[in-house]
Amino acid sequence: MTTQTEMKIYSKSQFKDETADRNYFENWVAQLEKENGRQYEQYEIETSLGRTHIWGLNTKDELLDTLVIFPGARTTSLIWDFDKGLDNLNHKMKIFMVETNGLPNLSDGLTPDIKSLDYGLWADEVFEKLKIKKAYVAGASFGGIICMKLGIVKPEKIKAIFLLNPGCLQPFSLTLKNLYYNLLPIIKPSEKNVLKFLDKAVFSKPNHKLSDFSEKMLIDYEVFAISRYKDKTQKPYYMDKQLEDVKAETYLLVGDKDLLFPYQKSVANARRQIKTLKEAKIYNNVGHGIETYDKALNYIGEKIKNYH
């Protein structure tokens, strides 16, 4: 177990107005709960990165399989449950949606150096504090890095890893098109620019899209996250040789319309470098936000249900 002193803090991100911005986010969550007709359980634990906030579903039921979710950069793990998306797992589980420290959420903004293994040690602390002995883990984009780090430092705690368009299998794409749509909302965080980014990079309409309500919720969240959060967190990076140290069984799910991390390179690098890779699944007409795609969640639920 690491202690506060062992983990080197690399940076600190924070909301511009802690009280007002937390209130905004909590109201946003309340809208999502009302629309989904469910109330998320909440945990707040102390870790080497300060307070870490976790949302839960069915977490008191000891007989269920456990799934731990880590979100993408500039997102909250609740995005996985837009349009009650977690029901698409079709398999009742204890679900812990971790709000990674350093992202625009209710967790503290302290982060370790992303290239160290510290995020894996932090994820292990989360398991310890939540009394999770062994679980399935899933990570989208930035969250994929955390799953891989945990798969290096504590593989014995993982039943299987599900990587969704992860940010660890190649460098961020530097094509002009990708840079344009990514920078547009950052330079001018308007609803129009966020929607443009979502349409071009995150979704692939009409096959991969959200309901009008959830799309509006995502736009509101992104405008809020970009304009209200002082983001000093490092961006995902290609883990390269580190990937060879992952000891947990891994499944890769990618969308062929992901502008940020084009799928061909991710699949090729995963097959070459992750010794424990079980399968790479490619979804047609799916963008970067694959964690909101029903068939990807169907696949994860199916794998867990039949896992031996």
N, C-alpha and C positions, 0 to 999 in steps of 0.2 A: 504493500500500500504506500503510495507516495504521500509526502507531507507537503504542506504549503511551501516550505523552504526549498524542496528539491526541484520543483517545477519553475523554470525560468519564465517570467512573464515577458512576452515580446512586445505587446501593444495593448492599448485600452481603447475600445470604442464605446460610445455612449450617446444617449438621446440628448438633444439640445436643452430640453426642459424636462427633466426626469419625471416630475409629477404629472404635468399636463400630458406628456407623450405616453406615459404608462396608462393613464386614464383613457386616452384615445384608443390604445391597443386593447384594453380590457373591454371597452364598449364594442369594438370591432368583433371581439371573440363572442360577446353576448349576442350579437346579431347572427353570427354563424350558428351558435347553439340553438337559437330560436328557429332558424330556417331548417336545421337538421333534426330538430326535435330531440336533442340529447344534450346532457350536461357532461362536460369533460371533468374527470377527476383531476385534482391538481396536487402536485408534489413540489416542494421546494427543498433542495438539499444543499449542504455546504460541500464544495469541492475545492481543489487546488486553484480553480479559476473563479472562486467566489461562489455566489449563489447560482445554482442551476435549476431552471424551472422545467417541469415535465407535465405534459397532459396525459391522461390515461383513460382507457376504456376497459371495462370488465377486469380491472386489476386485482380485485379481491377474490376472484375465483381461482383457487389453487389448482384445479384439475385441468386447466386449459394450457395449450402451448403458449409460449411468450414470444412476442415480436417487439423489437426495439427499433425505432425509426429515427434516423438523423436527416435533417433537411438540407436543402441546397443553400448556397450563399444568397444573401438578401431575400430569404424567405423564412417563414415560420413552418414548423412541422405540421401545423393544422391544415396547410394547403393539401396535404394528402387526403383530407376528409371533405374537401369541397364536393358538393352534390352527394354527400354521404359516401364518398369514394371508398372508404374502408369496408363498406358492406360488400364491395366487389371481391373481397378476399373469399367470400362464401365459406368461411371457416371461422367459427367463433374463437377468438384468442384474447389473451391478456395483451393489450397494446399499450406500449409506452412511447409517446411522441416527445422526444427530447428536444428542448430548445437549446441548441448549441451556443455556448458562450462566444460572444463576439459578433453575433448576428442580431438584426433588429427584432428583439423579442423581450421577454420579461427576465431573462437571465442576465447576470452581470457581463460586462463587455471585455473582461480580461481574456487574452489569448496567448498560447505558447507559440514558439516558432513553428510554423506549419511543416517545415522540413524535418523537424525532430520527431521522435515517437511519442511526444508528450500528449497529443490529443488521444492517442490510444490508451495511455495511462489514465487520462481523465475519464475516458469512456468506461474503463475498468472501475474507477471510483463510483461512477454512476450506477453500475451493476451492483457494486458492494452496498451502496447506500439504499438502493431499492430492493436489496436482498434477492437479486436475480442470480441464480447459480449457473444457469445455462439458457441461452435463448437464440432465436433467429434474429439476425440484424439486417436492416435494409437502409441504404443510403442513396439519396439522389444528389447528383452533381458533387458539391462540396462534401456532402454527407458520405459519399463513397470513399473519400480519403480517410474519414474517421473509422469506417468499417474496416478498411485495409490495415490501418495502424493497430486496431484492436486485434485483427487477425494475425498480426506479427507478435504483439506483446502478450496476449492472452487467448490463443486459439482454442484452448480447452473450454472456454466459456461460450463458444459459438457453435451452434448446430449447423448453420449454413449462413452465408452472406449473400444478399441480393443487391447487386450494383445496378443503379438505374441512371443511364447516361452519365457515368461518373466523371469527375474532374481530375482523375489520377492516372489515366491511361495514355494521355498525350498532352502536349502543351495546348493552351487555349488557342483557338483558330485566329489567325491574323489576316484572314481575307478581308478586303475592304468592306464587303457586304456585312460580314459579321461585326466588324468594328463599328460601322455606321449605326446599325440598329441597336447595339449595346450602349454606345456612347450617347445616342440621341436623348434618351430619357434622363441620363445623368447630367448632361449639359443643361437641359431644360425639362425639369420633371413635371410635365403637364399630362393630363389624362390622355390627350391625343397621342403624345409621343410614347407613353407607356403602352398604349394599345397597339401602336405600330410595331413596337418591339415584340410584344406578345404574339401578334399575328405572324410576324416574319420568322421568329426564332423559337418561341416557346410552344406554340400550337401548330396544327396543320389542319385548318378547317377545310371541308366540313367533317372529316373523319375524326380529328382529335380536337375537341373544343369543350368549353364549359357551358353551363346554363347561363342565361343573362345575369341572374342574381350573382352567381359565383364569379363571373368575369368582372362584374362591377366591384365585387369585394376584393378581387385580386388587384385591380387597377387602383382602388383606394389604398390598399396596403402598400403597393409599390411606390406610389406618389409619396405617401407618408414615410416609408423607409428611406427613400432617396433624399427627401427634403428635411427630415427631422433627425436622422441618425448620422452622427459623425463616425463614419466607417473607416477604421484604421486596420481592419482585419486583413491579413494577407489573402491573396486569391489562390485558388487551387493550382496545383502544379503536377507535372508528369513525374510520378514516383520512380519510374524506370527500374533500376536494379533492386530497389527496396521491395518491389512487387514479388520478387523471387523468394522473399522471406515469409510470405503469407502462408499460414499452415491450415487455414480453415476452408472447407468446401465453398466454392463460389459460383454463383450464377450471374451472368451478365445480361441485362436487358437494355437494348438501344433502339432509338427511333431513327429512321433513315432521313428524316428532315431536321435533324439536330444541327443547327448552324454553328453552335459554340464548340462542340467536339464531334466533328464528322465521324460517323459510325465505323467506316471501313478501318480507319487507323486504330480506333479503340479495340475493335474485335481482333485485329491482327496482333496488336501488342499484348492483349489479354491472353490470347492463345499461346503466344511465345513466352510470356513471362510469369503467368500465374500457374504454377504447377498443379494447383488444386481446382482449376477451372472445370466445372462439370458440363456447362452448356452456355452458348451465347445465342440469345434470341433477338432477332431483328424484326421490328414492327414497321410496316410500310405506312407512309403518310402519318407519322407521329413525330412531333417536335421535341425540343429539349425537355419540356415539362412532362415527361413520361409518367411521373408519379400520379398524375391526374387521369391517366388513360385506363379505362375499365379493364381491358384485356390483359394489360401488364399486371394488374392486381389480381385478376382471375388466375393468372399463371403462378404468382407467388403463393396464393392460397392453396392452389392445387398441389404444388410442390411440398408445401408444409404438411398438408393433409396426408399425403402419401409417403412422407419421409420415414425412413427406417434407419 
